[in-house]
């Protein structure tokens, strides 16, 4: 509810005092507030990114609740820089156009990039079964995109980290 309302006052008590906010050494609530611009909560990008991550579900990874749960789907042998997860509603097409024939309808499928992504609206991918084609980039989420994890402290679940990267 705090995310939907963009309510920093409701969210911050749910954030651990030693929260990890980036791979660049931003640790603690003060850094978290500053990094995400929560002194101006209405315009913070936190709400979009945290909302997307939480909407993708949660799993126990090594006993730690983590959202989204992509690493569980991928397995440890996959390179996170070359892997994407197809969001529900994603479509694998023969060519990078919405009018191209459909190869497969996707739902949480593991995708392997076939070549570097050029920043455009489509990514060229291969499925585990060998079929290949193109998927809309916005529906092919990277496993190293924003993710949150939680720890139980003092009988309460707190967000211990929220960051992107490897």
Buried (B, 14 or more C-beta within 10 A) or exposed (E): EBBEEBEBEEBBEEBBEBBBBBEEEBBBBEBBBEBBBBEEBEEBEBBEBBEBBBEBEBBEBEEEBBBBBBBEBBEEEBEBEBBBBBBEEBBBBEEBEEEBEEBBEBEBBBBBBEEEBEEEEBBBBBBEEEEBBBBBBEBBBBBBBBBBBBBEEEEEEBBBBBBEEE
